Amino acid sequence: MDTLNKKKYDFLLHLLETGDALVCLDARLPEVDVPENQKGNSSLNLIFNLNFRRPFTVNEDAISATLAFNGRPHECLLPFESVWAIYDPDMKNGQVWEESVPTDMNLADHMMQGTPDKLEPKLKSVKTSGKPTPTPHAGAKPKRDRSHLRVIK
């Protein structure tokens, strides 16, 4: 397994153990299988949780899941090569892999417009040598039932 993809995989599993994980990916890559109306999205944001009603699979190469877009299910394949950030929206803890960010996207503008201001300060930009940042457990909110998927634009 590619070292960068292994770090993304490990960090995603770490966040899923504690609750929600929001995955930011470039849906324009040919290996990504999402609905056609999402294929042009360089910053598709999907929330995953182990309590989903439909099962999903995370392996060392990709995330595969049947996700609902506008109420219609679609069997998605999300390779880790397309993932450029993963974070926990409740704890405001996450990582951005700069080398995976689409070259035509200004990450600073995206952070100011695409996500709530309160999330920006805790996102950490990492290169391939970084280790996942542990999620703080002290004072953590109780897990919420997240049995649905949200697309955040």
Secondary structure, DSSP 8 states (H G I E B T S, - for coil): --HHHHHHHHHHHHHHHHS-EEEEE-TTSTT-B--GGGTT-TTEEEEE-TT-SS-EEE-SSEEEEEEEETTEEEEEEEEGGGEEEEEETTTTEEEEEGGGS-TTS-HHHHHHHHS-GGGGGGEEEE-TT--------TT--------S--EE-
